[in-house]
Amino acid sequence: MSEIKVPAMGESITEGTVSRWMVKEGDTVNQGDVLLELETDKVNIEISAEESGVLEKIIRQEGETVEIGETIGTLSAGSGGGSGAPASEPAVEEKKAVTPAPEAPTPPPASVAAAPESSDSAKTASPSARKLARERGIELDQVQSKDPIGRVYQDDVKSHNNQAPAPAAPPASKAPAAQSAPAAGSSTYTKPVERQRMSRRRATIAKRLVEAQQTAAMLTTFNEVDMTAIMDVRKRRKDKFKEKHEINLGFMSFFTKAVVGALKKFPTINAEIDGEDVVLKKYYDIGIAVSAKEGLVVPVVRDADRLGFAEIEKSIADLASKARSNTLALTDLQGGTFTITNGGTFGSLLSTPILNTPQVGILGMHKIQLRPVAIDAERMENRPMMYIALSYDHRIIDGSEAVRFLVTVKELLEDPESLLIEG
């Protein structure tokens, strides 16, 4: 018999949630068959059978949180013959043969062992938090959590003694009110609601967005881009481009090139803060925000400064496809230096993007809209205009630097040919 364990999934991931078992106890599986899907903060991971055999026992059920290296099931080696229904029948017969006449059930001792079990299950908590709570004799129900979805961590338990005890609810004050007759003209109709538990990824996104706003001195500066020249290039070149490279010429390759060109001029925006140090990155791994079923994910286009337009478009298309089919690997999401997000695909005209920490800069693209633009003192034209936004960490990026960065992006986009030189 072999144990099914949670594999290592990268330095930043220490636990996951059992999303679903693909097989059930007693099923025969072959080596390489997918046994279950594990949901982590970043991606879903399939755990496969390391050998052929029969799934003897599922130890951790769907929805439970598990840690790296933890045993979540057992697998017996072999083809599985004899482990199905026929094998279980003798055991049933034997149990019938030795079962004595029914006796009056003995009532369980009051409150013995039941209280710890119910308190642990009342709240979702990390294993380390549960252990510490047991050692200190603390009920998890009484611990106040700082997590957006109420998950209790070790620090919450440690700070429990400093928290004021929650006032006890009146035992019977609400019951009579619920049973009393409604006032004249009132309705007892209860409006329908649906309560859904956050997925692990959605909860992580929520937590990190709040952390980004709480830890960074975030500020946003805006500008607008006249997209006439880019749209003209795309119109003239899109057919030959697709014929040669088998990929559409989109806007993202232009923006990626422009961002790389601007980052080279303003290296602090391609950095991160590590304690009291500023880490300037000499490479350009550009994150491209993609909307997936579980929320926004940011896969990374590696070494974007070394890629041509077609290579960038192919990389983005491949990453977007993997994001929507939930097949992104951890390596696809790690190590970005700057992020681009395009709310314009959903019709957003203007927004303030939130930093993808520990990065210190993120560029927001928006909807292209015809607007009257003054060409000179006497002429007005309707031009395809796009608002762009740069959110940045003011701790290491000065306002003038952020503004000049955004102006550089604007100038490169309005003169697409310069991207071949500056990018």
Secondary structure, 3 states (H helix, E strand, C coil): CEEEECCCCCCCCCEEEEEEECCCCCCEECCCCEEEEEECCCCEEEEECCCCEEEEEECCCCCCEEECCCEEEEEEECCCCCCCHHHHHHHHHHHHHHCCCCCCCCCCCCCCCHHHHHHHHHCCECHHHHHHHHHHCCCHHHCCCCCCCCCECHHHHHHHHHCCCCCCCCCCCHHHHHHCCCCCCCCCCCCCCCCCCCCHHHHHHHHHHHHHHHHCCEEEEEEEEECHHHHHHHHHHHHHHHHHHCCCCCCHHHHHHHHHHHHHHCHHHHEEEECCEEEECCCCCEEECEEECCEEECCEECCHHHCCHHHHHHHHHHHHHHHHCCCCCHHHHCCCCEEEEEHHHHCCCCCCCCCCCCECEEEEECCCEEEEEECCCCCEEEEEEEEEEEEEECCCCCHHHHHHHHHHHHHHHHCHHHHHHHC
